Amino acid sequence: MSSLINRIPITFIRSSGILFMALIYLVYFFLPLDLLFWVFIFFLGLSLLFGVYYLNKASKILCASMLVMGHVIFFFYGGTADMWLESLTKNMPLVTFLVFIPLLSIPFRVEGHFKVIQEVAVGRLEGRQRFYSFVSFLTFSICIIMNMGGLRLNYEMLEDHFRRYTQTGVQALMRGYAASMLWGPYFPTVILILYYLNLPSYMYLGPALMFGLLSLGFLMLYGWMVYRKQVIIENQIPSIPFPISNSAKRKLIVFIFLVLLLIILSLALESWVGLPIMIAMSVISIVFPLVMVTLTKQKIAYIAAVRDYRIQILPKMINEVSLFLSAGFLGEMIANTNFGQVLPSLFTTLGSVSLWLMIFLLMIIIPLLAIVGVHPLVTGSVLGTSLSPAAVGLNPVSLAGTLIAGWAMALVLSPVSAINVIVGGMVDKPPYVVGLKWNWLYSFCWALFLTCVFYVYHHLF
């Protein structure tokens, strides 16, 4: 009991520190006063000080490695105090986005929009091919809003089917998630790469939607080729589809409308108002639940969801906060010193030999390093900060798509990625099985396919 009592204040300090750090930074963005900046730095330090002990082992090693490498470069090239502060806060827009984006899913949960999908699925998923296609599409759609949370939600909604078709369901989850990463406007990976390349999201997300849909079509075609000859297991008892109720249809329509509205609103704030996409989405993530709670009778459910966010979600964010701050520090040190000129010259030389080969190698270097233990956050940050479209001879959209696709493949294949750990835990399989063993061939074929897509896009646009 005493241990629990002692831990409660620490948990409260961690969650409050992270929340106030992000909130004050958001205010500072609109009102750039020196006092606000140093208050924000105070809460940043408070969050790291009280959170570093609770980092998991992998995050501790990764953060320490990136910070040590960054400081070695900093001292070797004679960095300044301003450069140090700028590097430490480089990824704060992304961290702010990560802190507030979970609020966006609260109205969809409370209003029952996600449960409607389960009603649609009942009795319609007999056979591996049909199940694979449905889960792929469902994951591709829901993870745009919920990110990794969509993986668990899909599993919980279709748990009986996952028990029946474990490998098929896992492959559909992982591949649908990776495809959605190519264009999902609420994915930290997408936001971070666009931020590093200084590419406005409204210029990228149109072509990226095409990349995502092409990838969705590719993974469904791949599944059809694999599962078309497999039949339902004899001891299965096929279920009978239930008719979809009118209320479920209305909720489904409202869900689609709200998702499109949120995406359009975030792009409008970026292109017309001039807000960076991460700041725009952070503001929307705060305002959207506040608007929805005034229009509903389920205020108690909203209060409970926010309480769960503060107690369950915020304290665990110290891993993501620490990782992205450390990655920003390392990436900015590389970008602002002569050390960062090595990679551009290497890929420029490769691009002069074969642009197609350069795209392919640039894409697969992230998952290859991830398989041997180098986190894609490190590789992606180094490549994103050190490469420029002009330097490698590739248009900005194709370069962004290449880096994002490589990062997506790394998350699917790496034995230590959070996605593989989460999904492996859900189906009681080792992370290397659900990731590398079950998806390496698909990932290789997908890399070849996307290389052709980005190569053609480069030459056409």
C-alpha positions as CSV (number, residue, x, y, z in Angstrom):
1,M,0.0,0.0,0.0
2,S,2.8,2.4,0.9
3,S,4.4,1.7,-2.4
4,L,1.2,2.6,-4.2
5,I,0.8,5.8,-2.2
6,N,4.4,6.8,-3.0
7,R,3.9,6.2,-6.8
8,I,0.7,8.2,-7.2
9,P,2.3,11.6,-6.8
10,I,5.1,10.7,-9.3
11,T,2.5,9.5,-11.8
12,F,0.5,12.8,-11.3
13,I,3.7,14.8,-11.7
14,R,4.6,12.9,-14.9
15,S,1.2,13.3,-16.5
16,S,0.9,17.0,-15.4
17,G,4.4,17.8,-16.6
18,I,3.8,16.3,-20.0
19,L,0.4,18.0,-20.3
20,F,1.6,21.4,-19.2
21,M,4.8,21.2,-21.3
22,A,2.7,20.6,-24.5
23,L,0.0,23.1,-23.5
24,I,2.5,25.9,-22.7
25,Y,4.4,25.2,-25.9
26,L,1.1,25.6,-27.8
27,V,0.4,28.9,-26.2
28,Y,4.0,30.0,-26.8
29,F,3.6,29.2,-30.5
30,F,0.8,31.8,-30.7
31,L,2.3,34.2,-28.1
32,P,6.1,33.9,-28.3
33,L,7.1,35.5,-25.0
34,D,10.5,34.8,-23.3
35,L,8.7,34.0,-20.0
36,L,6.5,31.4,-21.7
37,F,9.6,29.8,-23.3
38,W,11.4,29.3,-20.0
39,V,8.2,28.1,-18.3
40,F,7.9,25.6,-21.1
41,I,11.6,24.6,-20.7
42,F,10.9,24.1,-17.0
43,F,8.1,21.7,-17.6
44,L,10.1,19.9,-20.3
45,G,12.9,19.3,-17.7
46,L,10.3,18.3,-15.1
47,S,8.8,15.7,-17.5
48,L,12.1,14.2,-18.3
49,L,13.4,14.3,-14.7
50,F,10.4,12.4,-13.3
51,G,9.9,10.2,-16.3
52,V,13.4,8.9,-17.2
53,Y,13.2,6.3,-14.5
54,Y,10.0,4.9,-16.0
55,L,11.4,4.6,-19.5
56,N,11.4,1.0,-20.8
57,K,14.9,-0.5,-21.3
58,A,14.8,-0.2,-25.1
59,S,13.8,3.5,-24.9
60,K,16.6,4.2,-22.3
61,I,19.2,2.7,-24.5
62,L,17.9,4.4,-27.6
63,C,17.6,7.8,-26.0
64,A,21.0,7.6,-24.4
65,S,22.6,6.6,-27.7
66,M,21.0,9.4,-29.7
67,L,21.9,12.0,-27.0
68,V,25.5,10.8,-26.7
69,M,25.9,10.8,-30.5
70,G,24.3,14.3,-30.7
71,H,26.6,15.7,-28.0
72,V,29.7,14.1,-29.6
73,I,28.9,16.0,-32.9
74,F,28.0,19.1,-30.9
75,F,31.3,19.3,-29.1
76,F,33.4,18.1,-32.1
77,Y,32.0,20.9,-34.3
78,G,31.9,23.5,-31.6
79,G,28.2,24.1,-31.2
80,T,26.7,27.1,-29.4
81,A,24.2,27.2,-26.5
82,D,21.5,28.5,-28.9
83,M,22.1,25.6,-31.2
84,W,21.8,23.2,-28.3
85,L,18.5,24.6,-27.2
86,E,17.2,24.7,-30.8
87,S,18.2,21.1,-31.3
88,L,16.6,20.0,-28.0
89,T,13.2,21.6,-28.9
90,K,13.4,20.7,-32.6
91,N,10.6,18.1,-32.4
92,M,8.4,19.9,-29.9
93,P,5.7,20.5,-32.5
94,L,5.5,16.7,-33.0
95,V,5.6,16.0,-29.3
96,T,2.7,18.5,-28.8
97,F,0.8,16.7,-31.5
98,L,1.5,13.3,-29.8
99,V,0.2,14.5,-26.5
100,F,-3.1,15.9,-27.7
101,I,-4.0,13.6,-30.6
102,P,-5.4,10.8,-28.4
103,L,-8.2,13.3,-27.4
104,L,-9.4,13.2,-31.0
105,S,-10.7,9.6,-30.7
106,I,-12.7,10.2,-27.5
107,P,-15.9,11.4,-29.3
108,F,-15.8,8.5,-31.7
109,R,-15.5,6.0,-28.8
110,V,-18.1,7.7,-26.6
111,E,-20.7,8.1,-29.4
112,G,-20.3,4.5,-30.4
113,H,-19.0,5.0,-33.9
114,F,-16.4,2.3,-33.7
115,K,-19.0,-0.3,-32.4
116,V,-20.9,0.1,-35.7
117,I,-18.1,-1.5,-37.6
118,Q,-18.4,-4.6,-35.5
119,E,-22.1,-4.8,-36.3
120,V,-21.3,-4.5,-40.0
121,A,-18.7,-7.3,-39.7
122,V,-20.9,-9.9,-38.0
123,G,-21.5,-12.9,-40.3
124,R,-19.8,-11.4,-43.3
125,L,-16.2,-12.6,-42.8
126,E,-16.2,-16.3,-43.5
127,G,-13.1,-17.4,-45.4
128,R,-9.5,-16.2,-45.2
129,Q,-9.6,-14.0,-48.3
130,R,-12.7,-12.1,-47.2
131,F,-11.4,-11.7,-43.7
132,Y,-8.0,-10.6,-45.0
133,S,-9.6,-8.0,-47.3
134,F,-12.0,-6.7,-44.7
135,V,-9.4,-6.3,-41.9
136,S,-6.9,-4.7,-44.3
137,F,-9.5,-2.1,-45.3
138,L,-10.7,-1.6,-41.8
139,T,-7.2,-1.1,-40.4
140,F,-6.3,1.2,-43.3
141,S,-9.4,3.4,-42.5
142,I,-9.5,3.4,-38.7
143,C,-5.7,3.8,-38.0
144,I,-5.8,7.1,-39.9
145,I,-7.6,8.5,-36.7
146,M,-6.4,6.1,-34.0
147,N,-2.9,5.2,-35.1
148,M,-1.7,2.1,-33.2
149,G,-4.8,2.2,-31.1
150,G,-6.7,1.0,-34.2
151,L,-4.8,-2.3,-34.1
152,R,-6.1,-3.3,-30.7
153,L,-9.6,-2.0,-31.5
154,N,-9.8,-4.1,-34.7
155,Y,-8.6,-7.1,-32.8
156,E,-11.1,-6.6,-30.0
157,M,-14.0,-6.1,-32.4
158,L,-13.1,-9.3,-34.4
159,E,-11.4,-11.4,-31.7
160,D,-13.3,-14.6,-32.6
161,H,-12.2,-14.3,-36.2
162,F,-8.6,-13.6,-35.2
163,R,-8.6,-16.8,-33.2
164,R,-9.7,-18.7,-36.3
165,Y,-7.4,-17.0,-38.8
166,T,-4.5,-15.8,-36.6
167,Q,-1.8,-15.5,-39.2
168,T,-4.1,-14.1,-41.9
169,G,-5.6,-11.5,-39.5
170,V,-2.2,-10.4,-38.2
171,Q,-0.9,-10.0,-41.8
172,A,-3.9,-7.9,-42.7
173,L,-3.5,-5.7,-39.6
174,M,0.2,-5.1,-40.2
175,R,-0.1,-4.5,-43.9
176,G,-3.2,-2.3,-43.6
177,Y,-1.5,-0.2,-40.9
178,A,1.7,0.2,-43.1
179,A,-0.4,1.3,-46.1
180,S,-2.3,3.9,-44.0
181,M,1.0,5.3,-42.8
182,L,1.8,6.4,-46.4
183,W,-0.8,9.2,-46.2
184,G,-2.5,9.3,-42.8
185,P,-2.4,13.0,-41.8
186,Y,-2.4,12.0,-38.1
187,F,0.6,9.7,-38.2
188,P,3.7,11.1,-36.4
189,T,5.9,9.5,-39.0
190,V,4.2,11.4,-41.8
191,I,4.2,14.6,-39.9
192,L,7.9,14.3,-38.9
193,I,9.2,13.5,-42.4
194,L,7.2,16.4,-43.9
195,Y,8.5,18.6,-41.1
196,Y,12.1,17.7,-41.8
197,L,11.7,18.2,-45.6
198,N,9.8,21.4,-45.1
199,L,7.0,20.0,-47.3
200,P,3.5,21.4,-46.6
201,S,1.0,18.6,-45.9
202,Y,-1.6,19.9,-48.4
203,M,1.0,19.4,-51.2
204,Y,1.8,15.9,-50.0
205,L,-1.5,14.4,-48.9
206,G,-3.2,14.4,-52.3
207,P,-0.6,12.3,-54.0
208,A,-0.1,10.4,-50.8
209,L,-3.7,9.3,-50.8
210,M,-3.1,7.9,-54.2
211,F,0.0,6.1,-52.9
212,G,-2.0,4.7,-50.0
213,L,-4.9,3.5,-52.1
214,L,-2.5,1.9,-54.6
215,S,-0.8,0.1,-51.6
216,L,-4.2,-1.0,-50.3
217,G,-5.1,-2.4,-53.8
218,F,-1.7,-4.1,-53.9
219,L,-2.0,-5.8,-50.5
220,M,-5.5,-7.0,-51.4
221,L,-4.3,-8.4,-54.7
222,Y,-1.5,-10.0,-52.9
223,G,-3.9,-11.6,-50.4
224,W,-6.2,-12.8,-53.2
225,M,-3.3,-14.5,-54.9
226,V,-2.3,-16.2,-51.6
227,Y,-5.8,-17.2,-50.2
228,R,-8.0,-17.6,-53.3
229,K,-7.6,-21.4,-53.2
230,Q,-8.1,-21.9,-49.5
231,V,-11.5,-23.0,-48.3
232,I,-13.3,-22.6,-45.0
233,I,-12.2,-25.1,-42.4
234,E,-14.7,-28.0,-42.1
235,N,-15.4,-27.6,-38.4
236,Q,-16.4,-24.0,-38.7
237,I,-20.0,-23.0,-38.3
238,P,-20.7,-20.2,-40.7
239,S,-22.6,-17.4,-39.1
240,I,-25.5,-15.7,-40.7
241,P,-25.1,-11.9,-41.5
242,F,-27.4,-9.7,-39.5
243,P,-29.1,-6.8,-41.2
244,I,-27.5,-3.4,-40.5
245,S,-29.8,-1.3,-38.4
246,N,-30.8,2.2,-39.5
247,S,-29.1,3.7,-36.4
248,A,-25.9,1.9,-37.3
249,K,-26.1,3.2,-40.9
250,R,-26.5,6.8,-39.6
251,K,-23.6,6.4,-37.2
252,L,-21.4,5.1,-40.0
253,I,-22.3,8.0,-42.2
254,V,-21.7,10.5,-39.4
255,F,-18.3,8.8,-38.7
256,I,-17.2,9.2,-42.4
257,F,-18.4,12.8,-42.5
258,L,-16.6,13.7,-39.3
259,V,-13.3,12.1,-40.4
260,L,-13.4,13.9,-43.7
261,L,-14.3,17.2,-42.0
262,L,-11.4,16.9,-39.6
263,I,-8.9,16.2,-42.4
264,I,-10.3,19.1,-44.5
265,L,-10.3,21.5,-41.5
266,S,-6.6,20.6,-40.6
267,L,-5.5,21.2,-44.2
268,A,-7.5,24.5,-44.4
269,L,-5.8,25.7,-41.2
270,E,-2.4,24.9,-42.7
271,S,-2.9,26.2,-46.3
272,W,-5.2,29.3,-45.6
273,V,-4.3,30.3,-42.0
274,G,-0.7,29.3,-42.3
275,L,-0.5,27.1,-39.2
276,P,2.0,24.2,-39.3
277,I,0.1,21.0,-39.7
278,M,1.2,19.6,-36.2
279,I,0.0,22.8,-34.5
280,A,-3.3,22.8,-36.5
281,M,-4.0,19.2,-35.5
282,S,-3.1,19.8,-31.9
283,V,-5.7,22.7,-31.7
284,I,-8.3,20.5,-33.5
285,S,-7.7,17.6,-31.1
286,I,-8.5,19.9,-28.1
287,V,-11.4,21.8,-29.7
288,F,-13.2,18.8,-31.3
289,P,-14.0,17.0,-28.1
290,L,-15.1,20.2,-26.4
291,V,-17.5,20.9,-29.3
292,M,-18.9,17.4,-29.3
293,V,-19.4,17.3,-25.5
294,T,-21.7,20.4,-25.8
295,L,-23.8,18.6,-28.4
296,T,-24.3,15.3,-26.5
297,K,-26.1,14.0,-23.4
298,Q,-23.2,11.7,-22.5
299,K,-21.1,14.3,-20.6
300,I,-20.3,11.8,-17.8
301,A,-18.8,9.4,-20.4
302,Y,-16.7,12.2,-21.8
303,I,-15.4,13.2,-18.3
304,A,-14.5,9.5,-17.7
305,A,-12.7,9.3,-21.0
306,V,-10.6,12.4,-20.2
307,R,-9.8,11.1,-16.8
308,D,-8.6,7.8,-18.4
309,Y,-6.5,9.9,-20.8
310,R,-4.9,11.7,-17.9
311,I,-4.3,8.6,-15.7
312,Q,-3.6,5.9,-18.2
313,I,-2.3,7.5,-21.4
314,L,-0.3,10.6,-20.4
315,P,2.1,9.0,-18.0
316,K,3.0,6.3,-20.6
317,M,3.8,9.0,-23.2
318,I,7.2,9.6,-21.5
319,N,8.7,7.0,-23.9
320,E,7.5,8.8,-27.0
321,V,8.3,12.2,-25.7
322,S,11.9,11.2,-24.8
323,L,12.4,9.3,-28.0
324,F,11.3,12.1,-30.3
325,L,13.1,14.9,-28.4
326,S,16.3,12.8,-28.5
327,A,15.8,12.1,-32.2
328,G,15.2,15.7,-33.0
329,F,18.4,16.6,-31.0
330,L,20.5,14.2,-33.0
331,G,19.0,15.0,-36.3
332,E,19.4,18.7,-35.9
333,M,23.0,18.3,-34.8
334,I,23.7,16.3,-38.0
335,A,21.8,18.8,-40.2
336,N,23.6,21.9,-38.8
337,T,27.1,20.5,-39.0
338,N,29.4,19.3,-41.8
339,F,28.7,15.7,-40.6
340,G,25.3,16.0,-42.4
341,Q,26.9,16.4,-45.8
342,V,28.0,12.8,-46.1
343,L,24.7,11.1,-46.9
344,P,23.5,13.7,-49.5
345,S,26.7,13.2,-51.5
346,L,26.4,9.4,-51.3
347,F,22.8,9.3,-52.6
348,T,23.5,12.0,-55.2
349,T,26.2,9.9,-56.6
350,L,23.9,6.8,-56.6
351,G,21.1,8.8,-58.2
352,S,23.3,9.8,-61.1
353,V,23.9,6.1,-61.8
354,S,20.2,4.9,-61.4
355,L,17.4,6.9,-59.9
356,W,15.2,3.8,-59.6
357,L,17.9,2.0,-57.7
358,M,18.5,5.0,-55.4
359,I,14.8,5.1,-54.5
360,F,14.8,1.4,-53.8
361,L,17.9,1.5,-51.6
362,L,16.8,4.6,-49.8
363,M,13.6,2.9,-49.0
364,I,14.9,-0.5,-47.8
365,I,17.9,0.9,-45.8
366,I,15.5,1.9,-43.0
367,P,13.9,-1.6,-42.5
368,L,17.2,-3.4,-43.0
369,L,18.8,-1.4,-40.2
370,A,15.7,-1.8,-38.1
371,I,15.9,-5.6,-38.4
372,V,19.4,-5.6,-36.9
373,G,18.3,-3.3,-34.0
374,V,18.7,0.3,-35.3
375,H,15.4,2.0,-34.5
376,P,13.7,3.6,-37.6
377,L,13.3,6.8,-35.6
378,V,17.1,7.2,-35.7
379,T,17.5,6.3,-39.4
380,G,14.4,8.3,-40.5
381,S,15.5,11.4,-38.5
382,V,19.1,11.3,-39.9
383,L,17.9,10.8,-43.5
384,G,15.1,13.3,-43.1
385,T,17.3,16.1,-41.7
386,S,20.3,15.5,-44.0
387,L,18.7,14.8,-47.4
388,S,17.0,17.4,-49.5
389,P,15.0,16.9,-52.8
390,A,17.4,19.1,-54.7
391,A,20.5,17.2,-53.4
392,V,19.3,13.7,-54.4
393,G,17.6,14.8,-57.6
394,L,14.1,13.6,-56.5
395,N,11.0,15.7,-56.2
396,P,9.8,16.4,-52.7
397,V,6.7,14.3,-52.8
398,S,8.5,11.2,-54.0
399,L,11.3,11.7,-51.5
400,A,8.8,12.0,-48.6
401,G,6.9,9.0,-49.8
402,T,10.1,6.9,-50.0
403,L,11.2,7.8,-46.5
404,I,7.7,7.2,-45.0
405,A,7.3,3.9,-46.8
406,G,10.7,2.7,-45.6
407,W,9.8,3.7,-42.0
408,A,6.5,1.9,-42.4
409,M,8.2,-1.3,-43.5
410,A,10.7,-1.0,-40.6
411,L,7.9,-0.9,-38.1
412,V,6.3,-4.0,-39.7
413,L,9.6,-6.0,-39.8
414,S,11.6,-4.9,-36.8
415,P,11.4,-7.4,-33.9
416,V,11.6,-4.6,-31.4
417,S,9.0,-2.2,-32.9
418,A,6.1,-1.3,-30.7
419,I,3.6,-2.6,-33.3
420,N,5.1,-6.1,-33.3
421,V,5.2,-6.2,-29.6
422,I,1.6,-5.1,-29.3
423,V,0.2,-7.4,-32.0
424,G,2.4,-10.3,-30.8
425,G,1.0,-9.9,-27.3
426,M,-2.6,-9.9,-28.6
427,V,-2.2,-13.2,-30.4
428,D,0.4,-14.7,-28.1
429,K,3.1,-14.9,-30.7
430,P,6.8,-13.7,-30.6
431,P,7.3,-10.3,-32.2
432,Y,9.7,-11.6,-34.8
433,V,7.0,-14.1,-35.9
434,V,4.2,-11.6,-36.4
435,G,6.6,-9.2,-38.0
436,L,9.6,-10.5,-40.0
437,K,8.5,-14.1,-40.5
438,W,5.0,-13.4,-41.6
439,N,5.7,-10.3,-43.7
440,W,9.2,-10.2,-45.1
441,L,8.2,-11.5,-48.6
442,Y,5.2,-9.1,-48.8
443,S,7.4,-6.2,-47.7
444,F,10.0,-6.9,-50.3
445,C,7.3,-7.1,-53.1
446,W,5.7,-3.9,-51.7
447,A,9.1,-2.1,-51.8
448,L,9.5,-3.0,-55.5
449,F,6.0,-1.9,-56.2
450,L,6.4,1.4,-54.4
451,T,9.8,2.1,-56.0
452,C,8.1,1.9,-59.4
453,V,5.2,4.2,-58.2
454,F,7.5,6.9,-56.8
455,Y,9.8,6.6,-59.9
456,V,6.8,7.1,-62.3
457,Y,5.4,10.0,-60.1
458,H,8.8,11.7,-60.2
459,H,8.9,11.7,-63.9
460,L,5.3,12.6,-64.4
461,F,5.1,15.5,-61.9
